[in-house]
Amino acid sequence: MPHHTKGLIFAHIAAVLFGMTGILGALISTDANFITFGRASFAFIALALVGYTLKVPLNPMMSRPLRRSLFLSGTLLAIHWITFFYAIKVGGVAMATLGFASFPAFITLIERFILKDTISKSAWVLVAIVIIGLLLVSPEMDTKNINTTGLLWGILSGFSFASLAVINRTIGHALNPLAIAFWQNLIVALVTIPLVLWSPPLLTSSDILWLFILGVICTALSHYLFVSSVQYISARTTGLIIALEPVYAIVVAWLLFGEEPTLKMIIGGLLIIGAAIYPKTT
C-alpha cells in the first residue's frame, strides 16, 4: 500500500474514532467525572503497553518546568473532557461537538492576548465566522434551554482544549507524542480521583465495556493513528481530516439517537467547521 494512501486511511480512522467519543459519552450512563476518569485510566494503561512494545521511553529525565507544563496540560485535558461529556449529557452530541469545534477561534485569541503573537486579518475574520456560526447553532440565548446550556458547556470545552493545544506547542519538541499522551492521561486519572470518590457512580456492565472502548480505541489507538499519519502525509492534510470529526459525530448521533439537525444548525455548523478547516489549507 502506498505511504500516502496509508496516511490518509490512518487519519480518517482517527477522525472517526475521535468523533465516536461523543457517541460513547452519550451511551455511558454514569456522570461526566467518572467517564473522564475511566477513559483516562484505560488510555494511560494502553499507552504504557504500546510504549513498552514499541520501546518508546515514557519516563525520560524531565526538567521541573517540563513537569509543571505536563501537569498543567493534564489538568486542562481533564477540564476539557469533563465539560465536553457534561455538554453531551445536557444538550446532546451535536451541540457539544459544535461548541467544542470553536476551539481554533480560542487559539487565535490566546495567541494574540496572552502570548502576544501577531495575528493576521484573515484569522480575525475566522474568529468572527465562528461567533456567527455559534449564534446560528444556538436555538435561543437562554440558559434555561438545555440545548443552549449544552452548547455553552461545549464552548467551555473548546476553550480548555485551545489552552491545552497552546501548551502542547511548547512541550511537543521535548517529548515523544506517545509519552506526552501517556503522562497527560495519567494526570487526568489522578486529578479526577477526588471527584470520583466524592460521588461514587453507579456502573453497569455495559458502562465498563463502553469505557474500555472509549479509553483504548477512541483515545489510545486514535492518538497513535493520528501521530502515525503525519509520518506519511503532511500535517496540514492530517489536520484537515481531523477537523471533520464533528461531521462524523453529528451524522452518527443523527442515525443512533435521532438528533436531527435543523437547517440553521447545519449552516452554523458549516461555518464553524469551515473556520476550523480553513487555517489548515492555507
C-alpha positions in Angstrom: 0.0 0.0 0.0 1.4 3.4 -0.9 2.5 5.5 2.0 0.2 8.4 1.1 -2.8 6.1 1.0 -1.8 4.6 4.3 -1.5 8.0 5.9 -5.0 9.0 4.6 -6.5 5.8 5.9 -4.9 6.3 9.3 -6.1 10.0 9.5 -9.7 9.2 8.6 -9.9 6.3 11.0 -8.5 8.6 13.7 -11.1 11.2 12.9 -14.0 8.7 13.1 -12.7 7.4 16.4 -12.4 11.0 17.7 -16.0 11.6 16.6 -17.1 8.4 18.3 -16.0 9.9 21.6 -19.2 11.9 21.8 -21.4 9.0 20.9 -19.9 6.8 23.6 -20.2 9.7 26.1 -24.0 9.6 25.4 -24.2 5.8 25.7 -22.4 5.6 29.0 -25.0 6.2 31.8 -22.6 7.4 34.5 -21.6 11.1 35.1 -19.0 13.1 33.3 -16.5 12.9 36.1 -16.3 9.1 36.0 -16.4 8.9 32.2 -13.3 11.2 32.2 -11.6 9.1 34.9 -12.4 5.8 33.3 -11.3 7.0 29.8 -8.0 8.3 31.1 -7.3 5.2 33.2 -7.8 2.8 30.3 -5.9 5.1 28.0 -2.7 5.5 30.0 -2.5 1.8 30.6 -2.9 1.1 26.9 -0.4 3.7 26.0 2.1 2.3 28.6 1.7 -1.1 26.9 2.2 0.4 23.4 5.3 2.3 24.6 6.8 -0.8 26.1 6.1 -2.8 22.9 7.5 -0.1 20.6 10.3 0.6 23.0 9.3 4.3 23.3 10.7 5.8 26.6 7.9 7.1 28.7 9.9 8.1 31.7 12.7 10.2 30.5 14.6 12.7 32.7 12.4 15.8 32.8 13.2 19.3 34.0 11.0 20.9 36.6 9.5 23.4 34.1 8.6 20.4 31.8 6.9 18.6 34.7 4.9 21.7 35.5 3.8 22.1 31.9 2.8 18.4 31.8 0.8 18.7 35.0 -1.0 21.9 33.7 -1.7 20.3 30.3 -3.1 17.1 32.0 -5.3 19.3 34.2 -6.6 21.2 31.2 -7.3 17.9 29.4 -9.3 16.8 32.4 -11.3 20.0 32.3 -11.8 19.7 28.6 -13.2 16.1 28.9 -15.4 16.8 31.9 -17.0 19.8 30.3 -17.4 18.0 27.0 -19.1 15.0 28.5 -21.3 17.2 30.6 -22.3 19.1 27.5 -23.3 15.9 25.9 -25.4 14.8 28.9 -27.1 18.2 29.0 -27.5 19.2 25.3 -26.7 16.2 23.2 -23.9 15.2 20.9 -24.4 17.8 18.2 -24.5 20.8 20.5 -21.5 19.6 22.5 -19.4 18.8 19.4 -20.2 22.1 17.6 -19.4 24.0 20.7 -16.1 22.2 21.1 -15.3 22.9 17.4 -15.0 26.6 18.2 -11.5 25.9 19.7 -9.5 27.3 16.7 -11.0 30.7 17.4 -9.9 30.5 21.1 -6.4 29.5 20.0 -6.3 32.7 18.0 -7.4 34.8 21.0 -5.0 33.1 23.3 -2.1 33.6 20.9 -2.9 37.3 20.5 -3.8 38.4 24.0 -1.7 36.1 26.2 1.2 35.1 24.0 1.2 38.5 22.2 1.6 36.9 18.8 0.9 38.8 15.7 -2.4 37.7 14.2 -3.4 38.1 10.6 -6.6 39.8 9.4 -7.8 36.6 8.0 -7.5 34.9 11.4 -9.8 37.6 12.9 -12.3 37.1 10.1 -12.3 33.4 11.0 -13.0 34.2 14.7 -16.0 36.3 13.6 -17.2 33.5 11.4 -17.1 31.1 14.4 -19.0 33.5 16.5 -21.7 33.9 13.8 -21.8 30.1 13.5 -22.3 29.6 17.2 -25.1 32.2 17.3 -26.8 30.3 14.4 -26.4 26.9 16.2 -27.8 28.1 19.4 -31.6 27.8 19.4 -32.1 30.8 21.7 -29.7 32.6 24.0 -31.5 31.4 27.2 -29.6 29.3 29.7 -32.9 27.6 30.7 -32.9 25.9 27.3 -31.0 22.6 27.6 -29.6 22.9 24.0 -28.1 26.3 24.8 -26.7 25.1 28.1 -25.1 22.2 26.3 -23.6 24.5 23.7 -22.2 26.8 26.4 -20.5 23.8 28.1 -19.2 22.7 24.7 -17.7 26.1 24.1 -16.0 25.9 27.5 -14.7 22.5 26.5 -13.3 24.2 23.3 -11.7 26.9 25.3 -9.9 24.4 27.6 -8.8 22.4 24.6 -7.4 25.5 22.9 -5.4 26.3 26.1 -4.2 22.7 26.1 -3.2 23.0 22.4 -1.1 26.1 23.1 0.7 24.4 26.0 1.3 21.3 23.8 3.0 23.6 21.3 5.6 24.4 24.0 6.3 20.8 25.1 5.9 19.0 21.8 9.6 19.3 21.0 10.7 18.0 24.3 8.9 14.6 24.5 7.7 11.9 22.1 4.0 12.4 21.4 3.2 8.9 22.8 5.0 9.9 26.1 3.0 13.2 26.2 -0.3 11.3 25.7 0.7 8.8 28.4 1.6 11.4 31.1 -1.4 13.6 30.3 -3.8 10.7 30.6 -2.2 9.6 33.8 -2.5 13.1 35.2 -6.2 13.2 34.2 -6.8 9.9 36.0 -5.1 11.2 39.2 -6.8 14.6 39.3 -10.2 13.2 38.8 -9.9 10.6 41.6 -11.2 13.0 44.3 -14.2 13.8 42.1 -15.0 10.1 41.7 -14.5 9.4 45.4 -16.7 12.4 46.3 -19.6 11.0 44.3 -19.2 7.3 43.6 -21.0 6.3 40.4 -23.4 3.5 39.7 -22.0 1.5 36.9 -23.5 -1.1 34.6 -21.5 -3.9 32.8 -22.2 -2.1 29.5 -20.7 1.1 31.0 -17.4 -0.7 31.7 -17.4 -2.0 28.1 -18.0 1.4 26.6 -15.4 3.0 28.9 -12.9 0.4 27.7 -13.6 1.2 24.1 -13.5 4.9 24.8 -10.1 4.7 26.6 -8.4 2.1 24.4 -9.9 2.5 21.0 -11.1 6.1 20.9 -8.2 7.6 22.9 -5.0 5.5 22.9 -5.5 3.9 19.4 -6.8 7.1 17.8 -3.9 9.1 19.1 -1.4 6.5 17.8 -3.1 6.6 14.4 -3.1 10.4 14.4 0.6 10.5 15.2 1.4 7.8 12.7 -0.5 9.5 9.9 1.8 12.5 9.8 4.7 10.2 9.0 3.1 9.5 5.6 1.1 12.7 4.8 1.6 16.4 5.7 0.4 17.7 9.0 -1.8 20.1 7.0 -3.7 17.3 5.3 -4.0 15.4 8.6 -5.4 18.5 10.3 -7.9 18.9 7.6 -9.2 15.4 8.0 -9.3 15.6 11.8 -11.3 18.8 11.6 -14.1 16.7 10.1 -14.6 15.0 13.5 -17.8 16.9 14.3 -19.3 15.8 10.9 -18.8 12.1 11.8 -20.1 12.6 15.3 -23.2 14.5 14.2 -24.1 12.0 11.4 -23.7 9.0 13.8 -25.8 10.8 16.5 -28.5 11.5 14.0 -28.6 7.8 13.0 -28.4 6.4 16.5 -30.3 8.9 18.7 -32.4 10.8 16.2 -30.7 14.1 16.9 -31.7 15.6 13.5 -30.0 18.9 12.9 -32.1 21.9 11.8 -31.2 23.9 8.7 -30.0 26.8 10.9 -27.8 24.4 12.9 -26.4 22.9 9.6 -25.5 26.4 8.3 -23.9 27.4 11.7 -22.1 24.1 11.9 -20.7 24.5 8.3 -19.4 28.0 9.3 -17.7 26.7 12.5 -16.2 23.6 10.8 -15.2 25.7 7.8 -13.3 28.1 10.0 -11.6 25.2 11.7 -10.6 23.7 8.3 -9.5 27.0 6.6 -6.3 27.6 8.5 -5.2 24.0 7.7 -5.5 24.6 4.0 -3.7 28.0 3.7 
